[in-house]
Amino acid sequence: MKKYEEYMKKVGDRRDLYNLLSINFPIKKVLYPGSYVDITPSIYFSYTVYVDNDKKAKKFFKKENIIKEFISENKEYPENYYIKYYPNDYRSKFDEEKNSFDLLISLYAGFISKYCKNYLKDGGFLLVNDSHGDASMAKLDRNFRLIAVIDYKNSKPVISQKNLDQYFILKKQFAVTPSFLEEYKKGIDFTKKADFYLFKLEY
Ligand SMILES: C[S@@+](CC[C@H](N)C(=O)[O-])C[C@H]1O[C@@H](n2cnc3c(N)ncnc32)[C@H](O)[C@@H]1O
């Protein structure tokens, strides 16, 4: 698990973040496209699916026994765990049931809200940041409703469901469209930003 530990040291420990979600929302089945080697969700959610086509991610997920031992030793739920990895491009189809996941994770890995939305069930959640513009992309999607923001305060994630209409307000007015975001590929300069956004899928 050296690769995982080194990576989490680099990007920051996310255990508190996933713990917060697991406590506050009914989430069991999680899809994490563009995960790289971040298997932290498996500590808090019993059914986790990872999709990443990076060479190093493929090598990491080959060490199945070590990963399984890590989850068994660290999991915070009583039931058995399930973990699956696809070495795929998440923009192409992979063999998971549509409309079935409780949570879709999109962190620093492109427009996952667009390409993997169909795996999320009606009423499911999207955890997303705006590093690559994917939170902005979700905001443009009429089926995603912003229900909370999460900010780190004193190194702890804090969730808020208040004043959500203060987010995604442009400093300078211009037409933000999906094609603009796909070209731009980074977060927009909004008047107020959060570290993470939580959307709910509602058809
Ligand atoms: C910057 S890393 C972020 C990893 C992780 N989400 C995190 O927050 O620590 C981006 C990852 O997304 C993966 N990725 C980007 N586009 C992808 C695609 N179309 N299909 C599969 N994986 C992709 C890359 O291979 C890389 O591992």
The ligand as an SDF file (V2000), in Angstrom:
LIG
                    3D

 27 29  0  0  0  0  0  0  0  0999 V2000
   -5.2520   14.2610  -11.1010 C   0  0  0  0  0  0  0  0  0  0  0  0
   -5.6920   12.5760  -10.9590 S   0  0  0  0  0  0  0  0  0  0  0  0
   -6.9110   12.6480   -9.6890 C   0  0  0  0  0  0  0  0  0  0  0  0
   -7.0670   11.3540   -8.9900 C   0  0  0  0  0  0  0  0  0  0  0  0
   -8.1170   11.3480   -7.8750 C   0  0  0  0  0  0  0  0  0  0  0  0
   -9.4310   11.6080   -8.3990 N   0  0  0  0  0  0  0  0  0  0  0  0
   -7.8090   12.3330   -6.8000 C   0  0  0  0  0  0  0  0  0  0  0  0
   -8.5810   13.2840   -6.6050 O   0  0  0  0  0  0  0  0  0  0  0  0
   -6.8040   12.1620   -6.1130 O   0  0  0  0  0  0  0  0  0  0  0  0
   -6.6630   12.3060  -12.4030 C   0  0  0  0  0  0  0  0  0  0  0  0
   -6.9090   10.8380  -12.7210 C   0  0  0  0  0  0  0  0  0  0  0  0
   -7.9920   10.7540  -13.6350 O   0  0  0  0  0  0  0  0  0  0  0  0
   -7.6930    9.7660  -14.5870 C   0  0  0  0  0  0  0  0  0  0  0  0
   -8.4580   10.0680  -15.7950 N   0  0  0  0  0  0  0  0  0  0  0  0
   -8.5440   11.2680  -16.4390 C   0  0  0  0  0  0  0  0  0  0  0  0
   -9.3350   11.1280  -17.5280 N   0  0  0  0  0  0  0  0  0  0  0  0
   -9.7470    9.8330  -17.5420 C   0  0  0  0  0  0  0  0  0  0  0  0
  -10.5800    9.0920  -18.4140 C   0  0  0  0  0  0  0  0  0  0  0  0
  -11.1480    9.6590  -19.4820 N   0  0  0  0  0  0  0  0  0  0  0  0
  -10.8040    7.7820  -18.1490 N   0  0  0  0  0  0  0  0  0  0  0  0
  -10.2350    7.2020  -17.0500 C   0  0  0  0  0  0  0  0  0  0  0  0
   -9.4350    7.8530  -16.2000 N   0  0  0  0  0  0  0  0  0  0  0  0
   -9.1890    9.1520  -16.4370 C   0  0  0  0  0  0  0  0  0  0  0  0
   -6.1950    9.8760  -14.7820 C   0  0  0  0  0  0  0  0  0  0  0  0
   -5.6900    8.6690  -15.3040 O   0  0  0  0  0  0  0  0  0  0  0  0
   -5.7070   10.1610  -13.3680 C   0  0  0  0  0  0  0  0  0  0  0  0
   -5.3970    8.9880  -12.6760 O   0  0  0  0  0  0  0  0  0  0  0  0
  1  2  1  0
  2  3  1  0
  2 10  1  0
  3  4  1  0
  4  5  1  0
  5  6  1  0
  5  7  1  0
  7  8  2  0
  7  9  1  0
 10 11  1  0
 11 12  1  0
 11 26  1  0
 12 13  1  0
 13 14  1  0
 13 24  1  0
 14 15  1  0
 14 23  1  0
 15 16  2  0
 16 17  1  0
 17 18  1  0
 17 23  2  0
 18 19  1  0
 18 20  2  0
 20 21  1  0
 21 22  2  0
 22 23  1  0
 24 25  1  0
 24 26  1  0
 26 27  1  0
M  CHG  2   2   1   9  -1
M  END
$$$$
